[in-house]
Amino acid sequence: MATKAKEQKPAKLHVKTGDTVTVIAGDEKGKTGVIKSVNRSTQRVIVEGLNLVTKHNKPSAKNPQGGITKIEAGIHVSNVKRLESTNA
């Protein structure tokens, strides 16, 4: 018998886009920033200016030089604490 996997609903999170948060664990511990985006299915948030990772870009028509850029990576919601909300 083949059982069908139940589709999970995205989790309800304690933060939303625009909230000011502080990082409570990891390399960025103690830093604060504003949430740019929230991914409810993976439970990760992107915080402005934090958790920067290096991305190598191949030369293309838009960027003929190629190069290395820094972009923000996701932080798990359990590692952030809300300081204030946009709609309090």
WOPE-V432682 format. One record per residue. OMEGA is omega in whole degrees, 0 to 359 (NA if undefined). Layout:
OMEGA
OMEGA
This chain:
178
178
181
179
179
176
181
175
175
184
174
186
182
179
177
181
179
179
172
183
171
180
184
179
176
183
183
185
178
180
179
178
181
181
177
180
181
174
185
182
178
180
179
178
174
182
182
173
181
178
181
176
181
178
178
183
175
174
179
179
179
183
186
182
187
174
183
179
176
177
179
177
182
174
180
185
179
181
176
179
182
175
179
183
177
178
184
NA
